[in-house]
Amino acid sequence: MLIDIATSEVSLKDRAALSEWNGVILGVLSHGQSAPVHLGKLLELAPGFAMAHALKGLSALMLGRRELYAAAQEASETAQRALEAGGATRREQLWCNALQDWLAGKPSQAIARMEEALLINPADTISMKLSHGIRFILGDHIGMRQSVEAVIDAHDADHALRGYALGCLAFAMEETGSYDAAERVGLEGLDYASDDAWGLHAVAHVYDMTHRPAQGIALIDGNQAAWGHCNNFRFHVWWHKALLHLDQGEVQEVLALYDTKIRSDKTDDYRDFSNASSLLVRLELEGVDVGDRWGELADLAESRTNDGCLTFADLHYMMALVGDDRADAATRLTARIAKDARADTEVANIMRDPGVAVTKGLAAFSDGRYDAAFAQLHTAHPRFQTMGGSHAQRDVFERVTIEAGLRAGSLDATAALLEQRITQRKGAVDGFAETRLQMIRDARDLQTRVAAE
């Protein structure tokens, strides 16, 4: 039996197919554009390789688009037929089962399948990466860290994929607040895998969370080899660079990055969409006129109001609809989220709480009903983590909540949220926090003067 680059047995029969499978693994780990190319060649050479069909289906589900569920279902059925032919390894069977689980509305069970594969072989980097990726979508930052820590010793200096494993560990460390360790591990990972975009971006997260924008910009500019080869993940790296420039108050640079990099390709991938919509919200909260940039996002959001695959995606569609004053479409999306929240699935649980409240809060904020916006968002705040994504991505909801509280005059509650945000950043006070703390001080001074008159 052949052994792949993740040190695991595969049922492939020839080395040409194995080479393409290894290319798939490297492409997935590096977020490279080559992964689907290798996958296509692999399926030509080994159409009965069940694991490849399972990956095709899992990848479709990770894109968070309702119309791709049919492709994922077809991939699952093909994978199951391949299993019936016999010869698959236990790891390959688990991947096929994971796809079935997710299609049945149980992504957490899909994670359990990947973890079972890691019990068979802790050095199986690609199974670790898929567990990591699904946990990320579900906002399971603690599980991400526990999963990678359990297998990192199996990725020693001789393991061909050690750098990518370190990149995943770095990101999990950052998301759980171990910023110094995350920075050290992420930079070490780049020494092993210079094209590890995920590890690079983990360190960029550290510099964002600890208010070191100049270091973050230098990191991204000085390591283009780590992300220049990427699929649309490169837009996300540009987004991180824009956040760092925004923290330095360099608005024109942010707008230029938006137009020429982040939104240069008008894709409707929800990850690209969330980069764009959240950045425009951040700019508007700083009083920046974003011009007509909401228009094309709102057009796409209107076409996706019935999607309902991921709460995280739906809430970013909502940002665009209210950002462009599409009241009717926003009402439709709000109603659909409320309807979906009544189902008995893992996605519905997140739609129900915090999805419904955040949707209503965003609509109220757009309407200038700041008391109602703050009430909804503040209620949802403890559950923001479950929406998935990273701290940096969810921070836009934190910012809108804080801004709503300020405009509603709820100074004590807003100050408490700001202190929580600063504590999460180990005491770092970024530009957003600094200006809002000053607003609270000014408002309290005014209240004191008025009371004294």
ZATI-596524 format. One record per residue (C-alpha): z, y, x; residue in three letters. Coordinates in steps of 0.2 Angstrom, whole numbers, plus 2048, in hexadecimal, padded with zeros to 3 digits. Each point is the difference from the previous one (the first is absolute). Layout:
REM residues N
<r Z="Z" Y="Y" X="X" resn="ALA"/>
...
END
This chain:
REM residues 453
<r Z="800" Y="800" X="800" resn="MET"/>
<r Z="7FC" Y="811" X="806" resn="LEU"/>
<r Z="80D" Y="80E" X="804" resn="ILE"/>
<r Z="7FC" Y="812" X="7FB" resn="ASP"/>
<r Z="806" Y="810" X="809" resn="ILE"/>
<r Z="80F" Y="801" X="7F6" resn="ALA"/>
<r Z="805" Y="7EF" X="808" resn="THR"/>
<r Z="7FE" Y="7F6" X="7EF" resn="SER"/>
<r Z="7F6" Y="7F1" X="7FC" resn="GLU"/>
<r Z="7F1" Y="802" X="7F5" resn="VAL"/>
<r Z="7F5" Y="7F4" X="7F7" resn="SER"/>
<r Z="7F0" Y="808" X="807" resn="LEU"/>
<r Z="7F4" Y="7F3" X="809" resn="LYS"/>
<r Z="7F7" Y="80B" X="80D" resn="ASP"/>
<r Z="804" Y="80D" X="80C" resn="ARG"/>
<r Z="7F3" Y="80C" X="7FA" resn="ALA"/>
<r Z="809" Y="801" X="7EF" resn="ALA"/>
<r Z="811" Y="801" X="809" resn="LEU"/>
<r Z="7F9" Y="80F" X="80A" resn="SER"/>
<r Z="7FC" Y="809" X="7F0" resn="GLU"/>
<r Z="811" Y="7FC" X="7F9" resn="TRP"/>
<r Z="808" Y="807" X="80F" resn="ASN"/>
<r Z="7F5" Y="810" X="7FE" resn="GLY"/>
<r Z="807" Y="801" X="7EE" resn="VAL"/>
<r Z="812" Y="7FF" X="806" resn="ILE"/>
<r Z="7FD" Y="80D" X="80D" resn="LEU"/>
<r Z="7F7" Y="80B" X="7F4" resn="GLY"/>
<r Z="80E" Y="7FF" X="7F3" resn="VAL"/>
<r Z="80E" Y="803" X="80D" resn="LEU"/>
<r Z="7F7" Y="80F" X="807" resn="SER"/>
<r Z="7FA" Y="807" X="7EF" resn="HIS"/>
<r Z="7EE" Y="7FF" X="808" resn="GLY"/>
<r Z="7EF" Y="802" X="7F7" resn="GLN"/>
<r Z="7FC" Y="7EF" X="807" resn="SER"/>
<r Z="80B" Y="7F5" X="7F5" resn="ALA"/>
<r Z="7F4" Y="7FE" X="7F1" resn="PRO"/>
<r Z="7F1" Y="7FD" X="80C" resn="VAL"/>
<r Z="809" Y="7F2" X="808" resn="HIS"/>
<r Z="806" Y="7F9" X="7EF" resn="LEU"/>
<r Z="7EE" Y="800" X="7FA" resn="GLY"/>
<r Z="7FA" Y="7F6" X="80F" resn="LYS"/>
<r Z="80E" Y="7F4" X="7FF" resn="LEU"/>
<r Z="7FC" Y="7FC" X="7EE" resn="LEU"/>
<r Z="7EE" Y="7FD" X="805" resn="GLU"/>
<r Z="806" Y="7F4" X="80D" resn="LEU"/>
<r Z="80E" Y="7F8" X="7F7" resn="ALA"/>
<r Z="7FE" Y="803" X="7ED" resn="PRO"/>
<r Z="80D" Y="7F3" X="7FC" resn="GLY"/>
<r Z="80E" Y="809" X="80B" resn="PHE"/>
<r Z="80C" Y="803" X="7F2" resn="ALA"/>
<r Z="80B" Y="80C" X="80A" resn="MET"/>
<r Z="7F1" Y="80C" X="802" resn="ALA"/>
<r Z="7FE" Y="801" X="7ED" resn="HIS"/>
<r Z="812" Y="803" X="7FD" resn="ALA"/>
<r Z="800" Y="80E" X="80C" resn="LEU"/>
<r Z="7F0" Y="807" X="7F7" resn="LYS"/>
<r Z="80A" Y="800" X="7F0" resn="GLY"/>
<r Z="810" Y="807" X="807" resn="LEU"/>
<r Z="7F7" Y="80E" X="808" resn="SER"/>
<r Z="7F8" Y="804" X="7F0" resn="ALA"/>
<r Z="811" Y="801" X="7F7" resn="LEU"/>
<r Z="807" Y="80B" X="80E" resn="MET"/>
<r Z="7F2" Y="80D" X="7FC" resn="LEU"/>
<r Z="80A" Y="803" X="7EF" resn="GLY"/>
<r Z="7F0" Y="801" X="7F5" resn="ARG"/>
<r Z="7FF" Y="7F8" X="7EF" resn="ARG"/>
<r Z="7EE" Y="7FC" X="802" resn="GLU"/>
<r Z="803" Y="7F6" X="810" resn="LEU"/>
<r Z="80B" Y="7F3" X="7F7" resn="TYR"/>
<r Z="7F1" Y="7F7" X="7FA" resn="ALA"/>
<r Z="7FA" Y="7FE" X="812" resn="ALA"/>
<r Z="812" Y="7FA" X="805" resn="ALA"/>
<r Z="800" Y="7F4" X="7F2" resn="GLN"/>
<r Z="7EF" Y="7F9" X="805" resn="GLU"/>
<r Z="806" Y="7FF" X="812" resn="ALA"/>
<r Z="810" Y="7F6" X="7FA" resn="SER"/>
<r Z="7F6" Y="7F4" X="7F6" resn="GLU"/>
<r Z="7F4" Y="7FD" X="80F" resn="THR"/>
<r Z="80F" Y="7FD" X="80C" resn="ALA"/>
<r Z="808" Y="7F4" X="7F4" resn="GLN"/>
<r Z="7F0" Y="7F6" X="7FF" resn="ARG"/>
<r Z="800" Y="800" X="813" resn="ALA"/>
<r Z="811" Y="7F9" X="800" resn="LEU"/>
<r Z="7FB" Y="7F2" X="7F5" resn="GLU"/>
<r Z="7F4" Y="7FA" X="80D" resn="ALA"/>
<r Z="80F" Y="7FC" X="80B" resn="GLY"/>
<r Z="803" Y="804" X="812" resn="GLY"/>
<r Z="809" Y="810" X="7FE" resn="ALA"/>
<r Z="810" Y="804" X="80A" resn="THR"/>
<r Z="810" Y="804" X="7F8" resn="ARG"/>
<r Z="7FE" Y="812" X="805" resn="ARG"/>
<r Z="7EF" Y="801" X="7F8" resn="GLU"/>
<r Z="807" Y="7F9" X="7F0" resn="GLN"/>
<r Z="80E" Y="80D" X="800" resn="LEU"/>
<r Z="7F4" Y="80E" X="802" resn="TRP"/>
<r Z="7F6" Y="7FA" X="7F1" resn="CYS"/>
<r Z="810" Y="7FE" X="7F6" resn="ASN"/>
<r Z="805" Y="812" X="805" resn="ALA"/>
<r Z="7EF" Y="806" X="7F8" resn="LEU"/>
<r Z="804" Y="7F7" X="7F0" resn="GLN"/>
<r Z="811" Y="807" X="7FF" resn="ASP"/>
<r Z="7FB" Y="812" X="802" resn="TRP"/>
<r Z="7F2" Y="7FE" X="7F3" resn="LEU"/>
<r Z="80E" Y="7F9" X="7F5" resn="ALA"/>
<r Z="809" Y="811" X="802" resn="GLY"/>
<r Z="80D" Y="7F9" X="80D" resn="LYS"/>
<r Z="7FC" Y="809" X="811" resn="PRO"/>
<r Z="812" Y="7FC" X="805" resn="SER"/>
<r Z="7FC" Y="7EE" X="7FF" resn="GLN"/>
<r Z="7F0" Y="802" X="80A" resn="ALA"/>
<r Z="80C" Y="808" X="80E" resn="ILE"/>
<r Z="80B" Y="7F0" X="7FE" resn="ALA"/>
<r Z="7F0" Y="7F5" X="804" resn="ARG"/>
<r Z="7FD" Y="80A" X="810" resn="MET"/>
<r Z="812" Y="7FE" X="805" resn="GLU"/>
<r Z="7FF" Y="7EE" X="7FE" resn="GLU"/>
<r Z="7F0" Y="800" X="80B" resn="ALA"/>
<r Z="80B" Y="809" X="80D" resn="LEU"/>
<r Z="80D" Y="7F2" X="7FF" resn="LEU"/>
<r Z="7F2" Y="7F4" X="805" resn="ILE"/>
<r Z="7FB" Y="80B" X="80F" resn="ASN"/>
<r Z="80A" Y="811" X="804" resn="PRO"/>
<r Z="7F2" Y="805" X="80C" resn="ALA"/>
<r Z="7F3" Y="800" X="7F1" resn="ASP"/>
<r Z="7FD" Y="813" X="802" resn="THR"/>
<r Z="7F3" Y="801" X="7F1" resn="ILE"/>
<r Z="80C" Y="7F8" X="7F4" resn="SER"/>
<r Z="80D" Y="80D" X="806" resn="MET"/>
<r Z="7F4" Y="80E" X="7FD" resn="LYS"/>
<r Z="7FC" Y="7FB" X="7EE" resn="LEU"/>
<r Z="813" Y="7FE" X="7FC" resn="SER"/>
<r Z="802" Y="812" X="808" resn="HIS"/>
<r Z="7F2" Y="807" X="7F6" resn="GLY"/>
<r Z="805" Y="7FA" X="7EF" resn="ILE"/>
<r Z="812" Y="805" X="803" resn="ARG"/>
<r Z="7F9" Y="811" X="805" resn="PHE"/>
<r Z="7F7" Y="801" X="7EF" resn="ILE"/>
<r Z="811" Y="7FC" X="7F7" resn="LEU"/>
<r Z="80A" Y="80C" X="80A" resn="GLY"/>
<r Z="80B" Y="7F2" X="808" resn="ASP"/>
<r Z="804" Y="808" X="810" resn="HIS"/>
<r Z="80F" Y="7F5" X="804" resn="ILE"/>
<r Z="7F6" Y="7F1" X="7FD" resn="GLY"/>
<r Z="7F3" Y="806" X="80C" resn="MET"/>
<r Z="80C" Y="802" X="80E" resn="ARG"/>
<r Z="809" Y="7EF" X="7FD" resn="GLN"/>
<r Z="7EF" Y="7F7" X="7FF" resn="SER"/>
<r Z="7FA" Y="807" X="810" resn="VAL"/>
<r Z="810" Y="7FF" X="809" resn="GLU"/>
<r Z="801" Y="7ED" X="7FC" resn="ALA"/>
<r Z="7F0" Y="7FC" X="809" resn="VAL"/>
<r Z="7FF" Y="80D" X="80E" resn="ILE"/>
<r Z="807" Y="7F5" X="80D" resn="ASP"/>
<r Z="7F2" Y="7F4" X="7FD" resn="ALA"/>
<r Z="7F4" Y="80E" X="805" resn="HIS"/>
<r Z="805" Y="800" X="812" resn="ASP"/>
<r Z="7F6" Y="809" X="80E" resn="ALA"/>
<r Z="7F4" Y="7F1" X="801" resn="ASP"/>
<r Z="7FB" Y="801" X="7EE" resn="HIS"/>
<r Z="7EF" Y="808" X="7FD" resn="ALA"/>
<r Z="806" Y="80A" X="7F1" resn="LEU"/>
<r Z="811" Y="806" X="806" resn="ARG"/>
<r Z="7FA" Y="812" X="7FF" resn="GLY"/>
<r Z="7FC" Y="7FF" X="7EE" resn="TYR"/>
<r Z="811" Y="7F8" X="7FC" resn="ALA"/>
<r Z="809" Y="80D" X="809" resn="LEU"/>
<r Z="7F6" Y="80D" X="7F6" resn="GLY"/>
<r Z="806" Y="7F8" X="7F0" resn="CYS"/>
<r Z="812" Y="800" X="806" resn="LEU"/>
<r Z="7FF" Y="812" X="805" resn="ALA"/>
<r Z="7FA" Y="805" X="7EF" resn="PHE"/>
<r Z="80E" Y="7F6" X="7F8" resn="ALA"/>
<r Z="80D" Y="808" X="80B" resn="MET"/>
<r Z="7FA" Y="811" X="7FC" resn="GLU"/>
<r Z="800" Y="7FD" X="7ED" resn="GLU"/>
<r Z="812" Y="7F9" X="802" resn="THR"/>
<r Z="806" Y="810" X="80A" resn="GLY"/>
<r Z="800" Y="7F9" X="812" resn="SER"/>
<r Z="7F6" Y="80E" X="807" resn="TYR"/>
<r Z="803" Y="7FE" X="812" resn="ASP"/>
<r Z="7FD" Y="7ED" X="800" resn="ALA"/>
<r Z="7F0" Y="803" X="7F6" resn="ALA"/>
<r Z="7F9" Y="80C" X="80C" resn="GLU"/>
<r Z="804" Y="7F5" X="80F" resn="ARG"/>
<r Z="7FA" Y="7F0" X="7F8" resn="VAL"/>
<r Z="7F0" Y="808" X="7FA" resn="GLY"/>
<r Z="7FB" Y="808" X="810" resn="LEU"/>
<r Z="803" Y="7EF" X="809" resn="GLU"/>
<r Z="7F5" Y="7F8" X="7F3" resn="GLY"/>
<r Z="7F2" Y="80C" X="805" resn="LEU"/>
<r Z="802" Y="7F9" X="812" resn="ASP"/>
<r Z="7FB" Y="7EF" X="7F9" resn="TYR"/>
<r Z="7F4" Y="805" X="7F3" resn="ALA"/>
<r Z="7F8" Y="811" X="803" resn="SER"/>
<r Z="7F6" Y="7FE" X="7F0" resn="ASP"/>
<r Z="810" Y="7FE" X="7F5" resn="ASP"/>
<r Z="7FE" Y="80E" X="7F3" resn="ALA"/>
<r Z="80F" Y="7FA" X="7F6" resn="TRP"/>
<r Z="80B" Y="801" X="80F" resn="GLY"/>
<r Z="7FA" Y="811" X="805" resn="LEU"/>
<r Z="802" Y="806" X="7EE" resn="HIS"/>
<r Z="812" Y="7F9" X="800" resn="ALA"/>
<r Z="804" Y="80C" X="80F" resn="VAL"/>
<r Z="7F7" Y="80E" X="7F7" resn="ALA"/>
<r Z="80C" Y="7FD" X="7F2" resn="HIS"/>
<r Z="80F" Y="801" X="80B" resn="VAL"/>
<r Z="7FA" Y="811" X="806" resn="TYR"/>
<r Z="7FE" Y="806" X="7EE" resn="ASP"/>
<r Z="811" Y="7FA" X="7FB" resn="MET"/>
<r Z="809" Y="807" X="80F" resn="THR"/>
<r Z="7F7" Y="811" X="7FF" resn="HIS"/>
<r Z="7F6" Y="7FF" X="810" resn="ARG"/>
<r Z="7EF" Y="805" X="7FB" resn="PRO"/>
<r Z="7F9" Y="805" X="811" resn="ALA"/>
<r Z="804" Y="7EF" X="807" resn="GLN"/>
<r Z="7F8" Y="7F8" X="7F1" resn="GLY"/>
<r Z="7F0" Y="80A" X="801" resn="ILE"/>
<r Z="7FF" Y="7FC" X="813" resn="ALA"/>
<r Z="803" Y="7ED" X="7FC" resn="LEU"/>
<r Z="7F1" Y="800" X="7F4" resn="ILE"/>
<r Z="7F5" Y="80A" X="80B" resn="ASP"/>
<r Z="803" Y="7F6" X="80F" resn="GLY"/>
<r Z="7FE" Y="7EF" X="7F9" resn="ASN"/>
<r Z="7F0" Y="800" X="7F7" resn="GLN"/>
<r Z="7FC" Y="7EF" X="806" resn="ALA"/>
<r Z="80E" Y="7FA" X="7F5" resn="ALA"/>
<r Z="7F8" Y="806" X="7F0" resn="TRP"/>
<r Z="7EE" Y="806" X="803" resn="GLY"/>
<r Z="7F9" Y="7EF" X="7FC" resn="HIS"/>
<r Z="809" Y="7FF" X="7EF" resn="CYS"/>
<r Z="7FA" Y="7FD" X="7EF" resn="ASN"/>
<r Z="806" Y="80D" X="7F4" resn="ASN"/>
<r Z="811" Y="7FF" X="808" resn="PHE"/>
<r Z="7FA" Y="80E" X="80C" resn="ARG"/>
<r Z="800" Y="80C" X="7F1" resn="PHE"/>
<r Z="813" Y="7FC" X="7FF" resn="HIS"/>
<r Z="802" Y="804" X="812" resn="VAL"/>
<r Z="7F8" Y="811" X="7FD" resn="TRP"/>
<r Z="80B" Y="802" X="7F2" resn="TRP"/>
<r Z="80F" Y="7FE" X="80B" resn="HIS"/>
<r Z="7F9" Y="80C" X="80C" resn="LYS"/>
<r Z="7FE" Y="80D" X="7F2" resn="ALA"/>
<r Z="813" Y="7FD" X="7FA" resn="LEU"/>
<r Z="805" Y="804" X="812" resn="LEU"/>
<r Z="7F6" Y="810" X="800" resn="HIS"/>
<r Z="807" Y="805" X="7EF" resn="LEU"/>
<r Z="811" Y="7FE" X="807" resn="ASP"/>
<r Z="7FB" Y="80D" X="80E" resn="GLN"/>
<r Z="7F9" Y="80B" X="7F2" resn="GLY"/>
<r Z="7EE" Y="7FF" X="806" resn="GLU"/>
<r Z="7F8" Y="800" X="7EF" resn="VAL"/>
<r Z="7EF" Y="804" X="805" resn="GLN"/>
<r Z="800" Y="7F1" X="80B" resn="GLU"/>
<r Z="806" Y="7F5" X="7F2" resn="VAL"/>
<r Z="7F2" Y="806" X="7F4" resn="LEU"/>
<r Z="7F3" Y="7FD" X="80E" resn="ALA"/>
<r Z="807" Y="7EE" X="803" resn="LEU"/>
<r Z="7FF" Y="7FD" X="7ED" resn="TYR"/>
<r Z="7EE" Y="806" X="7FE" resn="ASP"/>
<r Z="7F9" Y="7F8" X="810" resn="THR"/>
<r Z="80A" Y="7F0" X="803" resn="LYS"/>
<r Z="80C" Y="7FB" X="7F2" resn="ILE"/>
<r Z="7F4" Y="803" X="7F2" resn="ARG"/>
<r Z="7F0" Y="800" X="809" resn="SER"/>
<r Z="7FB" Y="7F0" X="7F7" resn="ASP"/>
<r Z="804" Y="802" X="7ED" resn="LYS"/>
<r Z="806" Y="7EE" X="7FE" resn="THR"/>
<r Z="80A" Y="7FA" X="7F1" resn="ASP"/>
<r Z="80A" Y="7F4" X="80A" resn="ASP"/>
<r Z="812" Y="804" X="7FA" resn="TYR"/>
<r Z="807" Y="801" X="811" resn="ARG"/>
<r Z="7F3" Y="80E" X="805" resn="ASP"/>
<r Z="803" Y="808" X="7EF" resn="PHE"/>
<r Z="813" Y="800" X="803" resn="SER"/>
<r Z="7FD" Y="809" X="811" resn="ASN"/>
<r Z="7F6" Y="80D" X="7F8" resn="ALA"/>
<r Z="80A" Y="804" X="7F0" resn="SER"/>
<r Z="811" Y="7FF" X="808" resn="SER"/>
<r Z="7FA" Y="80C" X="80E" resn="LEU"/>
<r Z="7F9" Y="80D" X="7F3" resn="LEU"/>
<r Z="811" Y="7FF" X="7F7" resn="VAL"/>
<r Z="809" Y="804" X="810" resn="ARG"/>
<r Z="7F5" Y="80F" X="803" resn="LEU"/>
<r Z="802" Y="807" X="7EF" resn="GLU"/>
<r Z="813" Y="7FE" X="801" resn="LEU"/>
<r Z="7FF" Y="80B" X="810" resn="GLU"/>
<r Z="7F6" Y="80D" X="7F5" resn="GLY"/>
<r Z="7EF" Y="7FC" X="808" resn="VAL"/>
<r Z="7F1" Y="802" X="7F4" resn="ASP"/>
<r Z="7F6" Y="7F0" X="802" resn="VAL"/>
<r Z="7F1" Y="807" X="7F7" resn="GLY"/>
<r Z="7F5" Y="7F3" X="7F7" resn="ASP"/>
<r Z="805" Y="7F1" X="80A" resn="ARG"/>
<r Z="809" Y="7F8" X="7F1" resn="TRP"/>
<r Z="7F0" Y="7FF" X="7F6" resn="GLY"/>
<r Z="7F8" Y="7F0" X="809" resn="GLU"/>
<r Z="811" Y="7F8" X="800" resn="LEU"/>
<r Z="803" Y="803" X="7EE" resn="ALA"/>
<r Z="7EF" Y="7F9" X="7FC" resn="ASP"/>
<r Z="804" Y="7F0" X="808" resn="LEU"/>
<r Z="811" Y="7FF" X="7F9" resn="ALA"/>
<r Z="7F9" Y="802" X="7EE" resn="GLU"/>
<r Z="7F6" Y="7F0" X="804" resn="SER"/>
<r Z="80F" Y="7F7" X="805" resn="ARG"/>
<r Z="80C" Y="804" X="7F2" resn="THR"/>
<r Z="7FF" Y="7EE" X="7F9" resn="ASN"/>
<r Z="803" Y="7F8" X="811" resn="ASP"/>
<r Z="812" Y="7FB" X="800" resn="GLY"/>
<r Z="801" Y="7F5" X="810" resn="CYS"/>
<r Z="80C" Y="80A" X="80A" resn="LEU"/>
<r Z="80D" Y="80E" X="7FA" resn="THR"/>
<r Z="7FE" Y="808" X="811" resn="PHE"/>
<r Z="7ED" Y="802" X="7FD" resn="ALA"/>
<r Z="802" Y="806" X="7ED" resn="ASP"/>
<r Z="80D" Y="80E" X="805" resn="LEU"/>
<r Z="7F3" Y="807" X="80D" resn="HIS"/>
<r Z="7F3" Y="800" X="7F3" resn="TYR"/>
<r Z="80C" Y="809" X="7F5" resn="MET"/>
<r Z="802" Y="80D" X="80E" resn="MET"/>
<r Z="7EE" Y="804" X="800" resn="ALA"/>
<r Z="7FE" Y="801" X="7ED" resn="LEU"/>
<r Z="80E" Y="80C" X="7FE" resn="VAL"/>
<r Z="7FA" Y="809" X="810" resn="GLY"/>
<r Z="7F0" Y="804" X="7F8" resn="ASP"/>
<r Z="807" Y="803" X="7EE" resn="ASP"/>
<r Z="7F8" Y="7F1" X="7F8" resn="ARG"/>
<r Z="80D" Y="7FF" X="7F2" resn="ALA"/>
<r Z="7F7" Y="7F3" X="7F5" resn="ASP"/>
<r Z="7FE" Y="7F4" X="80E" resn="ALA"/>
<r Z="812" Y="802" X="806" resn="ALA"/>
<r Z="806" Y="7FD" X="7EF" resn="THR"/>
<r Z="7F5" Y="7F0" X="7FF" resn="ARG"/>
<r Z="807" Y="7FA" X="811" resn="LEU"/>
<r Z="812" Y="804" X="7FB" resn="THR"/>
<r Z="7FD" Y="7F5" X="7F0" resn="ALA"/>
<r Z="7F8" Y="7F2" X="809" resn="ARG"/>
<r Z="80E" Y="7FF" X="80D" resn="ILE"/>
<r Z="80D" Y="800" X="7F2" resn="ALA"/>
<r Z="7F6" Y="7F2" X="7F7" resn="LYS"/>
<r Z="7FF" Y="7F6" X="810" resn="ASP"/>
<r Z="812" Y="802" X="804" resn="ALA"/>
<r Z="804" Y="7F5" X="7F1" resn="ARG"/>
<r Z="7F8" Y="7F0" X="808" resn="ALA"/>
<r Z="80A" Y="7F3" X="808" resn="ASP"/>
<r Z="7F9" Y="801" X="812" resn="THR"/>
<r Z="806" Y="806" X="811" resn="GLU"/>
<r Z="7F4" Y="80E" X="7FF" resn="VAL"/>
<r Z="806" Y="805" X="7EF" resn="ALA"/>
<r Z="812" Y="801" X="806" resn="ASN"/>
<r Z="7FB" Y="80D" X="80C" resn="ILE"/>
<r Z="7F5" Y="809" X="7F3" resn="MET"/>
<r Z="810" Y="800" X="7F5" resn="ARG"/>
<r Z="80C" Y="807" X="80D" resn="ASP"/>
<r Z="7FC" Y="80B" X="809" resn="PRO"/>
<r Z="7ED" Y="802" X="7FA" resn="GLY"/>
<r Z="803" Y="807" X="7EE" resn="VAL"/>
<r Z="80C" Y="80D" X="806" resn="ALA"/>
<r Z="7F6" Y="806" X="80F" resn="VAL"/>
<r Z="7F0" Y="801" X="7F5" resn="THR"/>
<r Z="809" Y="80B" X="7F3" resn="LYS"/>
<r Z="809" Y="80A" X="80E" resn="GLY"/>
<r Z="7EF" Y="804" X="808" resn="LEU"/>
<r Z="7F9" Y="806" X="7F0" resn="ALA"/>
<r Z="80F" Y="80A" X="7FC" resn="ALA"/>
<r Z="7FF" Y="808" X="811" resn="PHE"/>
<r Z="7EE" Y="805" X="7FE" resn="SER"/>
<r Z="804" Y="808" X="7EF" resn="ASP"/>
<r Z="80E" Y="80A" X="808" resn="GLY"/>
<r Z="80D" Y="7F7" X="7F6" resn="ARG"/>
<r Z="80B" Y="7FE" X="80F" resn="TYR"/>
<r Z="810" Y="7FB" X="7F7" resn="ASP"/>
<r Z="7F7" Y="7F1" X="7F9" resn="ALA"/>
<r Z="7F7" Y="7FD" X="810" resn="ALA"/>
<r Z="810" Y="7FF" X="80A" resn="PHE"/>
<r Z="809" Y="7F6" X="7F3" resn="ALA"/>
<r Z="7F2" Y="7F2" X="800" resn="GLN"/>
<r Z="7FE" Y="800" X="813" resn="LEU"/>
<r Z="812" Y="801" X="804" resn="HIS"/>
<r Z="803" Y="7F1" X="7F5" resn="THR"/>
<r Z="7F2" Y="7F6" X="809" resn="ALA"/>
<r Z="805" Y="806" X="811" resn="HIS"/>
<r Z="80B" Y="7F1" X="805" resn="PRO"/>
<r Z="7F2" Y="7F4" X="7FC" resn="ARG"/>
<r Z="7F2" Y="809" X="80A" resn="PHE"/>
<r Z="801" Y="7F3" X="80D" resn="GLN"/>
<r Z="7F9" Y="7F3" X="7F4" resn="THR"/>
<r Z="7F0" Y="809" X="7FE" resn="MET"/>
<r Z="7FA" Y="7F9" X="810" resn="GLY"/>
<r Z="7F8" Y="809" X="80F" resn="GLY"/>
<r Z="80A" Y="809" X="80E" resn="SER"/>
<r Z="80E" Y="80D" X="801" resn="HIS"/>
<r Z="7F2" Y="80C" X="805" resn="ALA"/>
<r Z="7F5" Y="7FC" X="7F1" resn="GLN"/>
<r Z="80E" Y="801" X="7F3" resn="ARG"/>
<r Z="807" Y="810" X="808" resn="ASP"/>
<r Z="7F3" Y="809" X="7F5" resn="VAL"/>
<r Z="80B" Y="7FB" X="7F1" resn="PHE"/>
<r Z="810" Y="805" X="808" resn="GLU"/>
<r Z="7F8" Y="811" X="803" resn="ARG"/>
<r Z="7FA" Y="802" X="7EE" resn="VAL"/>
<r Z="812" Y="7FB" X="7FA" resn="THR"/>
<r Z="808" Y="80C" X="80C" resn="ILE"/>
<r Z="7F4" Y="80E" X="7FB" resn="GLU"/>
<r Z="803" Y="7FD" X="7ED" resn="ALA"/>
<r Z="813" Y="800" X="803" resn="GLY"/>
<r Z="7FE" Y="811" X="809" resn="LEU"/>
<r Z="7F5" Y="808" X="7F2" resn="ARG"/>
<r Z="80C" Y="7F9" X="7F3" resn="ALA"/>
<r Z="80F" Y="808" X="808" resn="GLY"/>
<r Z="809" Y="7EF" X="803" resn="SER"/>
<r Z="806" Y="806" X="811" resn="LEU"/>
<r Z="80E" Y="7F4" X="803" resn="ASP"/>
<r Z="7F6" Y="7F0" X="7FB" resn="ALA"/>
<r Z="7F1" Y="806" X="80A" resn="THR"/>
<r Z="80B" Y="804" X="810" resn="ALA"/>
<r Z="807" Y="7EE" X="7FE" resn="ALA"/>
<r Z="7EE" Y="7F9" X="800" resn="LEU"/>
<r Z="7FC" Y="80B" X="810" resn="LEU"/>
<r Z="80F" Y="7F9" X="809" resn="GLU"/>
<r Z="7FB" Y="7EE" X="7FC" resn="GLN"/>
<r Z="7EF" Y="804" X="806" resn="ARG"/>
<r Z="807" Y="807" X="810" resn="ILE"/>
<r Z="80C" Y="7F2" X="803" resn="THR"/>
<r Z="7F1" Y="7F4" X="7FE" resn="GLN"/>
<r Z="7F8" Y="809" X="80E" resn="ARG"/>
<r Z="810" Y="7FF" X="80B" resn="LYS"/>
<r Z="804" Y="812" X="7FE" resn="GLY"/>
<r Z="7EE" Y="807" X="804" resn="ALA"/>
<r Z="7FC" Y="80F" X="7F6" resn="VAL"/>
<r Z="7ED" Y="802" X="7FE" resn="ASP"/>
<r Z="7F7" Y="80F" X="7F9" resn="GLY"/>
<r Z="801" Y="7FB" X="7EE" resn="PHE"/>
<r Z="813" Y="7FD" X="801" resn="ALA"/>
<r Z="803" Y="810" X="809" resn="GLU"/>
<r Z="7F7" Y="80C" X="7F4" resn="THR"/>
<r Z="808" Y="7F7" X="7F1" resn="ARG"/>
<r Z="812" Y="801" X="807" resn="LEU"/>
<r Z="7FD" Y="813" X="803" resn="GLN"/>
<r Z="7FA" Y="801" X="7EE" resn="MET"/>
<r Z="810" Y="7F8" X="7FA" resn="ILE"/>
<r Z="80A" Y="80C" X="80B" resn="ARG"/>
<r Z="7F7" Y="80F" X="7F9" resn="ASP"/>
<r Z="802" Y="7FA" X="7EE" resn="ALA"/>
<r Z="813" Y="7FD" X="802" resn="ARG"/>
<r Z="802" Y="811" X="809" resn="ASP"/>
<r Z="7F7" Y="808" X="7F1" resn="LEU"/>
<r Z="80B" Y="7F7" X="7F4" resn="GLN"/>
<r Z="810" Y="806" X="809" resn="THR"/>
<r Z="7FA" Y="812" X="800" resn="ARG"/>
<r Z="7FB" Y="800" X="7EE" resn="VAL"/>
<r Z="811" Y="7F8" X="7FC" resn="ALA"/>
<r Z="809" Y="80E" X="80A" resn="ALA"/>
<r Z="7F7" Y="80E" X="7F6" resn="GLU"/>
END
